[in-house]
Amino acid sequence: MSGEAERIVSDAKNKADSILEVAKKEAENIVLRAKEVAGEVRREREKTVRRIVRNLLINNVDEVLKGLISLTDLDVQQIFVETEKIVNAYKGHDSIDKLPVIIRCSKCSTEFFLDSEIEEELVETERQVFGSFACPNCNALSKYEFTQGKVVGTMERGLPENKCLGFKSSDLRKRVEELLTPLFNEVVKFGETRHSIMAIPLVDKCRIILRHIAKKKSDEEKWETEWNSRLKAEINTANVCNIKGEINFQSKRESAIGPITYGLPLRIEKSHVLSREDLDTFAGSLANIFSEINKEATLNVLSLLEQAPLVLEWMRPLKRVMAFAPSEEMAPLVSELEEKIKERKEKKEKEPLRI
């Protein structure tokens, strides 16, 4: 190769090397800038996520949605609505033992409370939450949809010949419910009361669940009250009956400063030995125990209300919603409370005005 040719080749090589070097540096700069941009994007996304988490923790839904929208091009609002329905459905399901949900069996027309003791299945499918509950009376399986809050289907089944400590569980359930019906029908005058008994036979004992709710409302006096109870009795082969549960009283009324709610939960834990000569004796013993627990709870609520401000304002709806104790038993307590309220008012009137 001639000298001129070698020089041309050398120059071309040097220019190529120079171009490659420039391209390499430019590529390095692009990569470096891309990393910087990626870092900035990551930091901004991290800030957004932190804001979302913070707003989520303080229940600021609007800001949570804004943050999610900035991170994705999905229909966040629709996803939120659908997810919220599912979450609320599970919340509703998890609270059935405390917050009464009453349905009617489409096979035998018996009204009963949804309860964890008679639930057989819980399924989430197609953005819905379904629970299946056995009717305490005929054993038909009702499918309840928690997002819609209604029964969506019923499967008829035969009634099993289960026994509770020697008695047919269906007979025991019906007899206890029959004995309690007159009592609960007297609870609310011109109001609403419902109760349901569930009998669950186990290997070496039986379980009796009593659910009861009483409601009364006065549009004229602007108050409403609710008495809600769930008692679980477990009876073993030695006839020992252990009862646990909770009774909740709640009263709402309008006042000069707005709506006021007064609530009082009472936890129950008792133990009794039952007579078990025949079905009527056994059922009667259970019914009497449930009745006495409700009476005792009523008197406890009344005595505790003495400490509430404006106690007579609570006493009026309370007396009308609960009628377990005869009125003559209430009279001394009411008179004492009236006297205390009178003394309180007189003391307040004598106090000098504060400017």
WOFENTA-V442234 format. One record per residue. N is the residue number from 0. RES is the residue in one letter. SS is DSSP state (A for helix, B for strand, O for the rest). OMEGA is omega in whole degrees, 0 to 359 (999 if undefined). D_CENTER is the distance of its C-alpha to the mean C-alpha in Angstrom with 2 decimals. Layout:
N;RES;SS;OMEGA;D_CENTER
N;RES;SS;OMEGA;D_CENTER
//
This chain:
0;M;O;182;94.40
1;S;O;181;96.26
2;G;A;180;95.42
3;E;A;180;94.28
4;A;A;180;91.87
5;E;A;180;90.49
6;R;A;180;89.96
7;I;A;179;88.08
8;V;A;181;85.87
9;S;A;179;85.24
10;D;A;180;84.35
11;A;A;180;81.99
12;K;A;180;80.35
13;N;A;179;80.00
14;K;A;179;78.50
15;A;A;178;76.06
16;D;A;180;75.10
17;S;A;180;74.72
18;I;A;179;72.50
19;L;A;179;70.39
20;E;A;178;70.05
21;V;A;180;68.97
22;A;A;179;66.54
23;K;A;179;65.20
24;K;A;180;64.69
25;E;A;178;63.10
26;A;A;178;60.76
27;E;A;178;59.91
28;N;A;179;59.26
29;I;A;179;57.04
30;V;A;179;55.06
31;L;A;180;54.84
32;R;A;178;53.70
33;A;A;177;51.20
34;K;A;179;49.77
35;E;A;179;49.69
36;V;A;179;47.98
37;A;A;178;45.52
38;G;A;178;44.88
39;E;A;178;44.37
40;V;A;179;42.01
41;R;A;180;40.08
42;R;A;178;39.92
43;E;A;178;38.78
44;R;A;178;36.11
45;E;A;177;35.01
46;K;A;179;34.87
47;T;A;179;32.80
48;V;A;178;30.35
49;R;A;178;30.16
50;R;A;179;29.49
51;I;A;181;26.72
52;V;A;181;25.09
53;R;A;180;25.62
54;N;A;176;24.18
55;L;A;181;21.19
56;L;A;179;20.59
57;I;O;175;21.00
58;N;O;177;18.87
59;N;O;189;22.08
60;V;A;183;21.33
61;D;A;180;24.74
62;E;A;176;26.72
63;V;A;180;24.84
64;L;A;178;25.80
65;K;A;180;29.35
66;G;A;179;29.73
67;L;A;179;28.62
68;I;A;180;30.99
69;S;A;182;33.80
70;L;A;185;33.35
71;T;O;178;33.29
72;D;O;178;34.67
73;L;O;176;31.70
74;D;O;186;29.71
75;V;A;183;27.05
76;Q;A;180;25.47
77;Q;A;178;24.93
78;I;A;179;23.63
79;F;A;182;21.14
80;V;A;181;19.92
81;E;A;180;19.64
82;T;A;179;17.90
83;E;A;178;15.35
84;K;A;179;14.57
85;I;A;180;14.16
86;V;A;179;11.92
87;N;A;178;9.58
88;A;A;178;9.96
89;Y;A;177;9.02
90;K;A;178;5.82
91;G;A;178;5.22
92;H;A;184;6.95
93;D;A;183;5.61
94;S;O;186;2.66
95;I;O;179;5.85
96;D;O;181;7.55
97;K;O;180;6.12
98;L;O;190;5.50
99;P;O;170;8.75
100;V;O;185;10.02
101;I;B;178;13.77
102;I;B;178;16.40
103;R;B;178;20.17
104;C;O;182;22.14
105;S;O;179;24.89
106;K;O;185;27.32
107;C;O;178;27.39
108;S;O;177;25.42
109;T;O;173;23.29
110;E;B;177;19.97
111;F;B;180;17.26
112;F;B;168;13.55
113;L;O;185;11.86
114;D;O;181;11.61
115;S;A;182;12.05
116;E;A;182;15.52
117;I;A;177;16.81
118;E;B;182;15.54
119;E;B;182;18.68
120;E;B;174;18.05
121;L;B;185;15.82
122;V;B;171;17.98
123;E;B;179;18.05
124;T;B;178;21.25
125;E;O;178;22.89
126;R;O;177;20.00
127;Q;B;180;17.72
128;V;B;183;15.05
129;F;B;172;16.00
130;G;B;180;14.81
131;S;B;186;17.48
132;F;B;182;17.03
133;A;B;177;20.05
134;C;O;181;20.99
135;P;O;185;21.59
136;N;O;186;24.80
137;C;O;178;26.61
138;N;O;175;24.80
139;A;O;184;24.68
140;L;B;179;22.17
141;S;B;179;19.95
142;K;B;184;18.84
143;Y;B;181;15.66
144;E;B;188;15.36
145;F;O;179;11.92
146;T;O;178;13.71
147;Q;O;180;15.68
148;G;O;180;13.36
149;K;B;176;16.22
150;V;B;183;18.27
151;V;B;178;20.90
152;G;B;179;23.01
153;T;B;176;23.95
154;M;B;181;26.20
155;E;O;179;28.31
156;R;O;176;29.11
157;G;O;179;31.26
158;L;O;182;29.99
159;P;O;180;30.74
160;E;O;179;32.96
161;N;O;179;30.72
162;K;B;176;31.72
163;C;B;178;30.00
164;L;O;175;32.72
165;G;O;179;35.43
166;F;B;175;33.80
167;K;B;184;32.46
168;S;A;179;28.66
169;S;A;179;28.65
170;D;A;180;31.15
171;L;A;180;29.33
172;R;A;182;26.01
173;K;A;184;27.93
174;R;A;178;30.00
175;V;A;180;27.23
176;E;A;178;25.45
177;E;A;182;28.86
178;L;A;181;29.51
179;L;A;184;26.24
180;T;A;179;26.51
181;P;A;180;29.23
182;L;A;184;27.32
183;F;A;176;24.12
184;N;A;179;26.33
185;E;O;186;27.80
186;V;O;185;24.63
187;V;O;175;24.48
188;K;O;181;27.77
189;F;O;179;27.75
190;G;O;184;23.97
191;E;B;177;21.40
192;T;B;178;20.29
193;R;B;176;18.95
194;H;B;182;18.74
195;S;B;178;18.80
196;I;B;175;20.41
197;M;B;177;20.09
198;A;B;183;23.00
199;I;B;178;22.85
200;P;B;177;26.31
201;L;O;186;26.70
202;V;O;185;29.96
203;D;O;179;31.06
204;K;B;174;28.55
205;C;B;183;26.23
206;R;B;178;22.64
207;I;B;179;21.66
208;I;B;175;18.09
209;L;B;173;17.94
210;R;B;180;15.14
211;H;B;175;16.13
212;I;B;176;15.23
213;A;B;181;17.96
214;K;B;172;18.25
215;K;B;183;21.29
216;K;B;176;22.32
217;S;B;177;25.66
218;D;O;182;26.67
219;E;O;181;29.96
220;E;O;174;28.74
221;K;O;172;25.70
222;W;B;173;23.00
223;E;B;182;20.08
224;T;B;177;18.45
225;E;B;177;15.72
226;W;B;188;15.94
227;N;B;183;13.09
228;S;B;172;13.95
229;R;B;181;13.51
230;L;B;180;16.74
231;K;B;179;17.98
232;A;B;175;21.78
233;E;B;184;23.85
234;I;B;181;27.55
235;N;B;184;30.20
236;T;O;177;33.78
237;A;O;179;35.09
238;N;O;176;33.10
239;V;B;183;31.03
240;C;B;177;27.61
241;N;B;184;24.96
242;I;B;174;21.91
243;K;B;178;18.75
244;G;B;182;15.58
245;E;B;174;14.01
246;I;B;182;14.81
247;N;B;172;13.30
248;F;B;178;15.72
249;Q;B;178;15.26
250;S;B;178;18.19
251;K;B;174;18.82
252;R;B;178;22.38
253;E;B;178;24.67
254;S;B;181;27.26
255;A;O;182;30.17
256;I;O;180;28.18
257;G;B;181;25.25
258;P;B;179;21.95
259;I;B;178;20.99
260;T;B;176;17.79
261;Y;B;180;18.20
262;G;B;180;15.51
263;L;B;175;16.40
264;P;B;177;14.45
265;L;B;178;17.02
266;R;B;184;17.01
267;I;B;174;19.35
268;E;B;185;21.75
269;K;B;176;24.84
270;S;B;181;27.60
271;H;B;171;30.07
272;V;B;186;32.92
273;L;O;169;33.01
274;S;O;183;36.08
275;R;O;181;36.33
276;E;O;178;39.58
277;D;O;184;38.37
278;L;A;182;35.29
279;D;A;179;35.49
280;T;A;182;35.91
281;F;A;180;33.05
282;A;A;179;30.63
283;G;A;178;32.01
284;S;A;179;31.42
285;L;A;181;27.74
286;A;A;180;27.35
287;N;A;179;29.23
288;I;A;178;27.08
289;F;A;181;23.83
290;S;A;181;25.76
291;E;A;178;27.07
292;I;A;179;23.74
293;N;A;178;22.49
294;K;A;180;25.80
295;E;A;179;25.70
296;A;A;178;22.24
297;T;A;182;23.59
298;L;A;177;26.62
299;N;A;179;24.75
300;V;A;182;22.73
301;L;A;181;26.06
302;S;A;180;27.88
303;L;A;180;25.40
304;L;A;178;25.51
305;E;A;183;29.18
306;Q;A;182;28.33
307;A;O;174;26.45
308;P;O;182;28.62
309;L;O;189;29.68
310;V;A;181;28.57
311;L;A;177;30.23
312;E;A;177;28.15
313;W;A;185;25.10
314;M;A;184;27.23
315;R;A;178;28.11
316;P;A;181;24.75
317;L;A;181;23.79
318;K;A;184;26.98
319;R;A;181;26.51
320;V;A;182;23.06
321;M;O;183;23.96
322;A;O;180;27.32
323;F;O;184;27.39
324;A;O;177;30.19
325;P;O;185;33.51
326;S;A;180;34.36
327;E;A;176;37.31
328;E;A;179;35.06
329;M;A;191;33.23
330;A;A;181;36.52
331;P;A;180;37.59
332;L;A;180;34.29
333;V;A;180;34.23
334;S;A;180;37.91
335;E;A;179;37.39
336;L;A;178;34.59
337;E;A;180;36.76
338;E;A;180;39.58
339;K;A;178;37.58
340;I;A;179;36.40
341;K;A;178;40.04
342;E;A;180;41.28
343;R;A;180;38.78
344;K;A;180;39.95
345;E;A;178;43.59
346;K;A;180;43.20
347;K;A;180;41.60
348;E;A;180;44.47
349;K;A;180;47.05
350;E;O;179;45.66
351;P;O;179;47.80
352;L;O;178;46.48
353;R;O;182;45.39
354;I;O;999;46.71
//
